[in-house]
Structures are given as C-alpha cells and as structure tokens.
Amino acid sequence: MTAVLSAPVEANPPAPASVSFREALAFWFKLGFISFGGPAGQISIMHEELVERRRWISEGRFLHALNFCMVLPGPEAQQLATYIGWLMHRTWGGIVAGVLFVLPSLLILIALAWVYIAFGDVPLVAGLFYGIKPAVTAIVLQAAHRIGSRALKNNVLRGIAFIAFLAIFAAKVPFPLIVALAALVGYVGGKVRPEKFVTGGGHKASDRSFGPALIDDNTPTPAHALFTWRRCATVGAVGALLWAMPMAALAMAFGWEQTLVRMGVFFTKAALLTFGGAYAVLPYVYQGAVEHYAWLTPVQMIDGLALGETTPGPLIMVVAFVGFVGGYAQAVLGPESLFLAGALAATVVTWFTFLPSFLFILAGGPLIETTHNDLKFTAPLTAITAAVVGVILNLAVFFGYHVLWPAGLFGGFDIGAAVIAVLAAVALFRFHRNVIPVIAGAAMLGLVWRSIATAFGGG
C-alpha cells in the first residue's frame, strides 16, 4: 500500500462539501492520463484519490461498486469510474467519467499505431520492438500466474483450467464455446459440489474509514440511482439504438460484408466475453482478428499488446491498435486515405467494445444501489475464471513460439529474444517490477542487441 494509507487520520474531519460537475470533470480528465498499471493500478489510483484524499465516496460504497464491476464482463476499472461518476452526477456524470477514462488512450494508440505502421521498418523502431516482444511474453505468463494463484484454489478448478488449455491449444476450440462450457460445468458443479466453486477474489467490505465521505455508508441512495423497470428498459432501448444506428450507417455506407461492419459485430461479441479481464479476451481477439479475418499478423498482435501495456487506460484498448492496423491494411477508405481509415477503424472498434460497459452500469447500477447486498462470484463465473487461466496460458505459449522461433520451429532459435524474455520474467516474478519499466528496459536491450548483431554481420 502507499504511504497515504498509513498516515494518521484526523479524529473528526468534516465531511467534504458537495462536488460540482465541473470539479468532477477536471478529475476524470486527469485520471484518463495517469491511469497506468493495469486494473489493479487504476483501481488503486481511484481509491487513493476518491476514498482517501478527496473523500467523495466511502470505503464501503467504493468496494460495493467494485464488487459489481468485477462480476461484469468488461474492463472493471473503467466501469468503476463510470459507476462513481454516475452515482455523483447522474447519467452524464457516468458517461463523462467513462469516456475520459478511455479517450486519451484511444488518441495515443492511434498516434503510436500510425508510427508503428509507417516507420516500423526503421532500424531504431525495429530494435525497440525486438526487445519488447519477449517482455510481452513474460507479462502474459505473469498474468496467467497471477490470476491462477487467486482463482485455482482446488483440483477441480485446476482441472478446468488444464482442460481449457488443451481445448484451445490442441483442439482449437473457439473461446466463446470454452466460456459457455465452463459456465455449464460451474452451474452443475455449484449444485453438486458447491464447496469446490467458492473462491476468494472478490472484494469484501472493509471497516476502515478515512473520515466522513460525501457519499458515505449511510448516505441515502439518490433518486436517480433508485431502480425502476421503466428506467432499466429506457437505458436498454437507448443502448440498442446506440448500437444499431452506427452499425446501420456503416452498412449503408460500405456494405454488410465490409471490414468496418465486421469489426463492429466482432468486437461487440468480444465485449460480452471479457470475464476475467483483458487478458482473458485476447485469445478470442487473436482467433478472430489474426486467424479468421487476417486484419493483422501474429507479430503485430504482440506489438499491439506491448503498446497497450505502455499507455494509460484499460489494457483492452489494445483493440484500438487492432482496429487501426486492420483499417489501414485493408484500406477501407481507399489507398489515398490510409491514416483516416486506420483512425476510423480504431474509433469504430472502441465504440462497439465499450458501449456494453456503459449500459451494464447505467442499467444495473440502480439495482445494486437499491439492494445494497454484497455480491459474490457465482459458481458459473468461478468456473469461467478457472478456464480463463488455461486460455491465457495458451496465449503465453503462442506468443513465446512466435518470439523464440520467429521463422518457425525449424527456422532457428532466437537466443537474444530468449535472454530478454528470461530477464523480463525475473524482473516480474522475482523483483515484482511494474510492467512499464520492464518493457522500457527490454526495449533498450533489444535495441542494443540488434545493433551489436548488425555490427557483427548478424543483422
């Protein structure tokens, strides 16, 4: 924990004054540019700023909202920001908080993707990405270990993870089918052996207090946060229109079989399958974007993940990179407008990926605020999380193969990439370094290694 957590709390600090929409807007704008560190780091930043320092929301209410977001598919940190913004300033508060959490990352990734496509063959850029790829392999492996150590609490769940790994690695079973089968196993297992499908991983209520909060544990639920079926139906209808209208516009402009329409449909499905975080949906994105539609190559997918790791915002924003590269390569606006094609595709992908997250919060948030019951992971979700571990492990194997044997299994082993991968793994597992300095260090090592290899004729 940070030093702020251990600081003494004033005996009876006054409750903070009401927060204007403009003041909240300034904070959400700032958060969009500093939200590094993945979901854990982003949630930690919000906790420190909103619970400890500003006291806009109490510890209990913060964790209650986080429990809900953890159960939903989608990026939990972005959904948490949306939830708190909505609770404080109604629908527009939630929309602004959620959009500003994503917008800086989208703009940065569009710029980085263009540099990558336009200058990727320049020796300097190629050397940096040579080092980044092995680091990404180690990062994905660490993600599998981190989620697995939390989720695989018994042999039943370990078995589900192992079977899921074999299913996607050996049998090429589609990721949605793995999720559906895992949910079925969890549903049945939860009735037959419920004790095997109860794990930690949730966020329990806390008795800690940092003083009176604007939205405190006992603060009455505001009128706009009370659940009604009419409000829920209205949100659903508006959400359906916000999905259908852009999709219809794209179809009328380009045709139903065009790349942008296919991206919209594909990433809508991806948004509904992100149980377990961004790493869980990456194999599905790989299966669709790389293997089925060929919007980008396996190596480009690895590079995109590296860029996603080094930008603020949710890691699932790697889909913006996928969209940009796909739109650019497919020249969806013609050969004279490649950058605009990439930027449009990245925007389309981001819209359809994040729209469900807003609907989940705006429609489901009132139910959570009205009931105020602690949420627990259901048995199906527990089984899905276990299966996700196996799927992520397969992703690490996939990345490792393409990094260590770039020309195929019989094309030679890349010793330089192997050394960088081992060093990155040591930094992550042994010394618990953050991913950003690990990627930066690996990029420098890659540049040095490629420079030496070029100087001695091994270019």
C-alpha positions as CSV (number, residue, x, y, z in Angstrom):
1,M,0.0,0.0,0.0
2,T,1.1,3.6,-0.4
3,A,2.3,5.8,2.4
4,V,-1.0,7.6,2.3
5,L,-2.8,4.6,3.7
6,S,-0.7,4.6,6.9
7,A,-1.0,8.3,7.5
8,P,-2.9,9.3,10.7
9,V,-6.5,10.3,10.1
10,E,-7.9,13.4,11.7
11,A,-10.2,12.5,14.6
12,N,-13.4,14.0,13.3
13,P,-12.6,15.6,9.9
14,P,-15.5,17.5,8.4
15,A,-17.4,15.9,5.5
16,P,-16.4,17.3,2.2
17,A,-18.6,19.9,0.5
18,S,-20.6,19.0,-2.5
19,V,-18.6,18.4,-5.7
20,S,-19.6,20.3,-8.8
21,F,-19.8,18.6,-12.1
22,R,-17.0,20.9,-13.3
23,E,-14.7,19.8,-10.5
24,A,-15.5,16.1,-11.2
25,L,-14.9,16.7,-14.9
26,A,-11.4,18.0,-14.1
27,F,-10.6,14.9,-12.0
28,W,-11.9,12.4,-14.6
29,F,-9.9,14.3,-17.3
30,K,-6.7,13.9,-15.2
31,L,-7.4,10.3,-14.4
32,G,-7.5,9.4,-18.1
33,F,-3.9,10.5,-18.5
34,I,-2.5,8.9,-15.3
35,S,-4.3,5.6,-15.2
36,F,-1.3,3.3,-15.8
37,G,-0.6,0.0,-14.2
38,G,-3.5,-2.2,-15.4
39,P,-6.7,-2.7,-13.5
40,A,-5.0,-3.1,-10.1
41,G,-3.0,0.1,-10.5
42,Q,-6.0,2.1,-11.9
43,I,-8.3,0.9,-9.0
44,S,-5.6,1.8,-6.6
45,I,-5.3,5.4,-8.0
46,M,-9.1,5.9,-7.7
47,H,-9.1,4.5,-4.2
48,E,-6.3,6.9,-3.1
49,E,-7.9,9.9,-4.8
50,L,-11.6,9.4,-4.2
51,V,-11.7,7.5,-0.9
52,E,-8.6,8.6,1.0
53,R,-7.7,12.1,-0.2
54,R,-10.9,13.7,-1.5
55,R,-13.4,11.5,0.4
56,W,-16.0,11.7,-2.4
57,I,-17.1,8.2,-1.6
58,S,-16.7,5.9,1.4
59,E,-14.6,2.8,1.5
60,G,-17.7,0.6,1.9
61,R,-19.5,2.1,-1.0
62,F,-16.4,2.1,-3.2
63,L,-15.9,-1.6,-2.6
64,H,-19.6,-2.3,-3.1
65,A,-19.4,-0.7,-6.5
66,L,-16.2,-2.6,-7.3
67,N,-17.8,-5.9,-6.4
68,F,-20.4,-5.3,-9.0
69,C,-17.9,-4.3,-11.7
70,M,-15.8,-7.4,-11.0
71,V,-18.8,-9.6,-11.8
72,L,-19.5,-7.9,-15.2
73,P,-17.8,-8.6,-18.5
74,G,-15.6,-5.7,-19.5
75,P,-12.8,-3.5,-18.0
76,E,-13.6,-3.2,-14.3
77,A,-11.6,-0.1,-13.7
78,Q,-13.3,1.9,-16.4
79,Q,-16.7,0.6,-15.2
80,L,-15.9,1.6,-11.7
81,A,-15.1,5.2,-12.8
82,T,-18.4,5.2,-14.8
83,Y,-20.3,3.9,-11.7
84,I,-18.9,6.6,-9.4
85,G,-19.4,9.3,-11.9
86,W,-23.0,8.2,-12.4
87,L,-23.6,8.0,-8.7
88,M,-22.4,11.5,-8.2
89,H,-23.8,13.3,-11.2
90,R,-26.4,11.1,-12.8
91,T,-26.2,9.7,-16.3
92,W,-24.0,12.4,-17.8
93,G,-21.6,12.1,-14.9
94,G,-21.1,8.4,-15.6
95,I,-20.7,9.0,-19.4
96,V,-18.1,11.7,-18.9
97,A,-16.1,9.6,-16.4
98,G,-16.2,6.5,-18.6
99,V,-15.4,8.3,-21.8
100,L,-12.5,10.3,-20.3
101,F,-11.1,7.1,-18.9
102,V,-10.8,5.8,-22.5
103,L,-10.3,8.8,-24.7
104,P,-6.7,9.7,-24.0
105,S,-5.6,6.0,-24.6
106,L,-7.5,5.9,-27.9
107,L,-5.8,9.1,-29.2
108,I,-2.4,7.9,-28.0
109,L,-2.8,4.5,-29.5
110,I,-3.9,5.9,-32.9
111,A,-0.7,8.0,-33.0
112,L,1.5,5.1,-31.9
113,A,-0.1,2.7,-34.3
114,W,0.5,5.1,-37.2
115,V,4.2,5.5,-36.2
116,Y,4.4,1.7,-35.9
117,I,2.9,1.1,-39.4
118,A,4.7,4.0,-41.1
119,F,8.1,3.6,-39.5
120,G,8.2,0.0,-38.2
121,D,11.0,-1.0,-40.6
122,V,13.3,1.8,-39.4
123,P,16.2,0.1,-37.5
124,L,15.6,2.1,-34.4
125,V,12.0,1.2,-34.1
126,A,12.6,-2.4,-35.2
127,G,15.3,-2.8,-32.5
128,L,13.0,-1.4,-29.8
129,F,10.2,-3.8,-30.7
130,Y,12.7,-6.7,-30.9
131,G,13.2,-6.3,-27.2
132,I,9.6,-5.5,-26.4
133,K,8.1,-8.8,-27.8
134,P,9.9,-11.1,-25.3
135,A,8.9,-8.9,-22.4
136,V,5.3,-9.1,-23.5
137,T,5.5,-12.9,-23.5
138,A,6.8,-12.8,-19.9
139,I,4.0,-10.3,-18.9
140,V,1.3,-12.6,-20.3
141,L,2.8,-15.6,-18.4
142,Q,2.8,-13.5,-15.3
143,A,-0.9,-12.7,-15.9
144,A,-1.7,-16.4,-16.1
145,H,0.2,-17.0,-12.8
146,R,-1.4,-14.0,-11.0
147,I,-5.0,-15.0,-12.0
148,G,-4.3,-18.7,-11.4
149,S,-2.9,-18.2,-7.9
150,R,-6.0,-16.4,-6.9
151,A,-8.6,-18.5,-8.8
152,L,-7.4,-22.1,-8.8
153,K,-8.0,-23.0,-5.2
154,N,-8.7,-26.7,-5.6
155,N,-8.1,-29.6,-8.0
156,V,-11.5,-29.2,-9.7
157,L,-10.7,-25.7,-10.8
158,R,-7.2,-26.6,-11.8
159,G,-8.7,-29.4,-13.9
160,I,-11.0,-26.9,-15.6
161,A,-8.0,-24.7,-16.4
162,F,-6.0,-27.6,-17.8
163,I,-8.9,-28.8,-20.0
164,A,-9.5,-25.3,-21.3
165,F,-5.8,-25.0,-22.2
166,L,-5.9,-28.3,-24.1
167,A,-9.1,-27.3,-25.8
168,I,-7.8,-24.1,-27.2
169,F,-4.2,-25.2,-27.7
170,A,-4.7,-28.7,-29.3
171,A,-8.3,-28.7,-30.5
172,K,-8.6,-25.0,-31.5
173,V,-12.0,-24.8,-29.7
174,P,-13.4,-21.3,-30.1
175,F,-13.1,-19.1,-27.0
176,P,-16.9,-18.4,-26.7
177,L,-17.6,-22.2,-26.6
178,I,-15.0,-22.7,-23.9
179,V,-16.7,-19.9,-21.8
180,A,-20.1,-21.5,-22.3
181,L,-19.0,-25.0,-21.4
182,A,-17.1,-23.7,-18.3
183,A,-20.3,-21.8,-17.2
184,L,-22.3,-25.0,-17.6
185,V,-19.8,-27.0,-15.6
186,G,-19.9,-24.3,-12.9
187,Y,-23.6,-24.3,-12.8
188,V,-23.9,-28.0,-12.4
189,G,-20.9,-28.2,-10.1
190,G,-22.3,-25.5,-7.9
191,K,-25.3,-27.7,-7.2
192,V,-23.4,-31.0,-6.8
193,R,-20.2,-29.8,-5.0
194,P,-20.7,-26.1,-4.1
195,E,-17.7,-26.0,-1.8
196,K,-15.5,-26.6,-4.9
197,F,-16.8,-23.5,-6.7
198,V,-16.4,-21.0,-3.8
199,T,-13.2,-18.9,-4.1
200,G,-11.8,-15.6,-2.9
201,G,-11.1,-13.0,-5.5
202,G,-13.9,-10.7,-4.6
203,H,-13.6,-7.5,-2.7
204,K,-15.0,-7.8,0.8
205,A,-16.4,-5.0,2.8
206,S,-13.9,-3.0,4.9
207,D,-14.3,-1.5,8.3
208,R,-11.7,1.1,7.6
209,S,-12.7,4.8,7.4
210,F,-10.8,7.8,6.2
211,G,-13.4,10.2,7.7
212,P,-16.9,11.2,6.6
213,A,-17.4,11.0,2.9
214,L,-19.7,12.9,0.5
215,I,-21.3,9.6,-0.4
216,D,-20.9,7.7,2.9
217,D,-22.0,4.3,4.0
218,N,-25.3,5.6,5.4
219,T,-25.9,8.3,2.7
220,P,-29.4,7.7,1.3
221,T,-29.4,6.5,-2.3
222,P,-30.1,9.5,-4.6
223,A,-33.4,9.5,-6.6
224,H,-31.7,8.9,-9.9
225,A,-29.9,5.7,-8.5
226,L,-33.2,4.0,-7.4
227,F,-34.1,1.0,-9.5
228,T,-37.2,1.1,-11.6
229,W,-38.1,-1.2,-14.5
230,R,-39.1,1.8,-16.6
231,R,-35.6,3.3,-16.2
232,C,-33.9,0.0,-16.9
233,A,-36.0,-0.5,-20.1
234,T,-35.2,3.0,-21.2
235,V,-31.5,2.5,-20.9
236,G,-31.8,-0.8,-22.8
237,A,-33.7,0.8,-25.6
238,V,-31.3,3.7,-25.9
239,G,-28.4,1.3,-25.8
240,A,-29.9,-0.8,-28.6
241,L,-30.3,2.4,-30.7
242,L,-26.7,3.5,-30.0
243,W,-25.6,0.1,-31.3
244,A,-27.9,-0.2,-34.2
245,M,-27.6,3.3,-35.7
246,P,-23.8,3.3,-36.2
247,M,-24.0,-0.3,-37.5
248,A,-26.7,0.7,-40.0
249,A,-24.8,3.8,-41.1
250,L,-21.6,1.7,-41.7
251,A,-23.6,-0.9,-43.6
252,M,-25.3,1.7,-45.8
253,A,-22.0,3.5,-46.5
254,F,-19.8,0.4,-47.1
255,G,-21.9,-2.7,-47.3
256,W,-22.7,-5.5,-44.8
257,E,-19.6,-7.5,-45.8
258,Q,-17.2,-4.6,-45.4
259,T,-14.4,-4.6,-42.8
260,L,-15.8,-1.9,-40.5
261,V,-19.1,-3.7,-40.2
262,R,-17.4,-7.0,-39.4
263,M,-15.3,-5.2,-36.8
264,G,-18.3,-3.7,-35.2
265,V,-20.0,-7.1,-34.9
266,F,-16.9,-9.0,-33.8
267,F,-15.9,-6.5,-31.1
268,T,-19.4,-6.3,-29.7
269,K,-19.2,-10.1,-29.1
270,A,-15.7,-9.6,-27.6
271,A,-17.1,-7.0,-25.2
272,L,-19.5,-9.6,-23.8
273,L,-16.8,-12.2,-23.3
274,T,-14.3,-10.2,-21.2
275,F,-14.8,-12.1,-18.0
276,G,-11.5,-12.2,-16.1
277,G,-10.1,-9.0,-17.6
278,A,-8.4,-8.0,-20.8
279,Y,-6.0,-11.0,-20.9
280,A,-9.0,-13.3,-21.0
281,V,-10.4,-11.9,-24.2
282,L,-7.1,-11.5,-26.0
283,P,-7.2,-15.2,-27.2
284,Y,-10.6,-14.5,-28.7
285,V,-9.4,-11.4,-30.4
286,Y,-6.4,-13.3,-31.7
287,Q,-8.6,-16.1,-33.1
288,G,-10.8,-13.6,-34.9
289,A,-8.6,-10.7,-35.9
290,V,-5.5,-12.8,-36.7
291,E,-6.6,-16.2,-37.8
292,H,-10.1,-15.7,-39.2
293,Y,-10.2,-12.2,-40.6
294,A,-6.4,-11.6,-41.0
295,W,-6.7,-8.0,-40.0
296,L,-3.1,-8.1,-38.6
297,T,-0.3,-10.7,-38.2
298,P,0.7,-12.6,-35.1
299,V,3.8,-10.4,-34.6
300,Q,1.7,-7.2,-35.0
301,M,-0.7,-8.6,-32.3
302,I,2.2,-8.9,-29.9
303,D,3.5,-5.4,-30.7
304,G,0.0,-4.0,-30.2
305,L,-0.2,-5.6,-26.7
306,A,3.1,-4.0,-25.9
307,L,1.9,-0.6,-26.9
308,G,-1.3,-1.2,-24.9
309,E,0.7,-2.0,-21.8
310,T,2.6,1.3,-22.0
311,T,-0.4,3.7,-22.5
312,P,-2.9,4.9,-19.9
313,G,-6.4,3.4,-19.8
314,P,-7.6,-0.1,-19.8
315,L,-5.5,-2.8,-21.4
316,I,-8.4,-3.9,-23.6
317,M,-7.7,-0.7,-25.5
318,V,-5.3,-2.9,-27.5
319,V,-8.4,-3.4,-29.7
320,A,-7.9,0.2,-30.9
321,F,-4.5,-0.9,-32.3
322,V,-6.1,-4.0,-33.9
323,G,-8.7,-1.7,-35.5
324,F,-6.2,0.8,-36.7
325,V,-3.9,-1.8,-38.3
326,G,-6.8,-3.6,-39.8
327,G,-8.4,-0.5,-41.3
328,Y,-5.0,0.7,-42.6
329,A,-4.0,-2.6,-44.1
330,Q,-7.5,-3.2,-45.7
331,A,-7.5,0.5,-47.0
332,V,-11.2,0.7,-46.0
333,L,-11.3,4.4,-47.3
334,G,-9.2,3.8,-50.3
335,P,-5.4,3.9,-50.9
336,E,-5.3,7.7,-50.6
337,S,-6.7,7.9,-47.0
338,L,-4.8,5.2,-45.1
339,F,-4.4,7.1,-41.9
340,L,-8.0,8.2,-41.8
341,A,-9.0,4.6,-42.5
342,G,-7.0,3.4,-39.5
343,A,-8.3,6.1,-37.2
344,L,-11.9,5.5,-38.2
345,A,-11.5,1.7,-37.7
346,A,-9.9,2.3,-34.3
347,T,-12.8,4.6,-33.3
348,V,-15.4,2.1,-34.5
349,V,-13.8,-0.8,-32.6
350,T,-13.6,1.3,-29.4
351,W,-17.2,2.3,-29.7
352,F,-18.5,-1.2,-30.0
353,T,-16.2,-2.6,-27.4
354,F,-17.1,-0.1,-24.6
355,L,-20.8,0.6,-25.3
356,P,-21.9,-2.6,-23.4
357,S,-19.9,-1.4,-20.3
358,F,-21.8,1.8,-20.1
359,L,-25.1,0.0,-20.5
360,F,-24.2,-2.5,-17.7
361,I,-23.5,0.3,-15.3
362,L,-26.4,2.6,-16.2
363,A,-28.9,-0.2,-16.2
364,G,-27.5,-2.4,-13.4
365,G,-26.2,0.3,-11.1
366,P,-29.6,1.3,-9.7
367,L,-30.3,-2.4,-8.8
368,I,-27.1,-2.6,-6.9
369,E,-27.6,0.7,-5.1
370,T,-31.2,-0.3,-4.2
371,T,-30.4,-3.7,-2.8
372,H,-27.1,-2.9,-1.1
373,N,-26.4,-6.6,-0.9
374,D,-22.8,-7.9,-1.1
375,L,-22.1,-9.6,-4.4
376,K,-20.3,-12.9,-4.6
377,F,-19.0,-14.7,-7.6
378,T,-21.4,-17.3,-8.8
379,A,-20.3,-20.9,-9.4
380,P,-20.5,-20.4,-13.2
381,L,-18.3,-17.3,-13.0
382,T,-15.8,-19.2,-10.8
383,A,-15.6,-21.9,-13.4
384,I,-15.2,-19.4,-16.2
385,T,-12.4,-17.7,-14.4
386,A,-10.6,-21.0,-14.0
387,A,-11.0,-21.7,-17.7
388,V,-9.6,-18.3,-18.4
389,V,-6.4,-19.2,-16.7
390,G,-5.8,-22.0,-19.2
391,V,-6.7,-19.8,-22.1
392,I,-4.2,-17.1,-21.0
393,L,-1.5,-19.8,-20.6
394,N,-2.2,-20.8,-24.2
395,L,-1.7,-17.1,-25.2
396,A,1.7,-17.1,-23.5
397,V,2.7,-20.2,-25.4
398,F,1.5,-18.7,-28.6
399,F,3.5,-15.5,-28.0
400,G,6.6,-17.5,-26.9
401,Y,6.6,-19.6,-30.0
402,H,6.4,-16.6,-32.4
403,V,9.1,-14.7,-30.4
404,L,11.6,-17.5,-29.8
405,W,11.1,-19.2,-33.2
406,P,10.2,-16.3,-35.5
407,A,10.9,-18.3,-38.6
408,G,9.1,-21.4,-37.4
409,L,10.1,-24.4,-35.3
410,F,12.8,-25.4,-37.8
411,G,13.9,-21.9,-38.6
412,G,16.3,-21.4,-35.7
413,F,16.0,-20.4,-32.1
414,D,16.4,-16.7,-31.2
415,I,18.9,-16.6,-28.3
416,G,18.7,-12.9,-27.9
417,A,14.9,-12.9,-27.5
418,A,15.2,-15.8,-25.1
419,V,17.7,-13.9,-22.9
420,I,15.5,-10.8,-22.8
421,A,12.4,-12.9,-22.0
422,V,14.2,-14.6,-19.1
423,L,15.4,-11.2,-17.7
424,A,11.9,-9.8,-18.0
425,A,10.4,-12.8,-16.2
426,V,13.0,-12.4,-13.4
427,A,12.1,-8.7,-13.1
428,L,8.4,-9.5,-12.9
429,F,8.3,-12.7,-10.8
430,R,11.3,-12.2,-8.6
431,F,11.5,-8.5,-8.1
432,H,7.9,-7.6,-8.8
433,R,8.7,-4.7,-11.1
434,N,5.9,-2.8,-12.8
435,V,5.3,-3.7,-16.5
436,I,6.2,-0.2,-17.8
437,P,9.9,-0.2,-16.6
438,V,10.2,-3.8,-17.7
439,I,9.0,-3.0,-21.2
440,A,11.3,0.1,-21.3
441,G,14.3,-1.9,-20.2
442,A,13.6,-4.7,-22.6
443,A,13.2,-2.2,-25.5
444,M,16.6,-0.8,-24.7
445,L,18.2,-4.3,-24.5
446,G,16.6,-5.2,-27.8
447,L,18.0,-2.1,-29.4
448,V,21.5,-2.8,-28.1
449,W,21.3,-6.5,-29.1
450,R,20.1,-5.7,-32.7
451,S,22.8,-3.0,-33.0
452,I,25.5,-5.5,-31.9
453,A,24.2,-8.2,-34.2
454,T,24.1,-5.8,-37.2
455,A,27.6,-4.5,-36.4
456,F,28.9,-8.1,-36.5
457,G,27.0,-9.1,-39.6
458,G,24.1,-10.9,-38.0
459,G,21.5,-8.1,-38.8
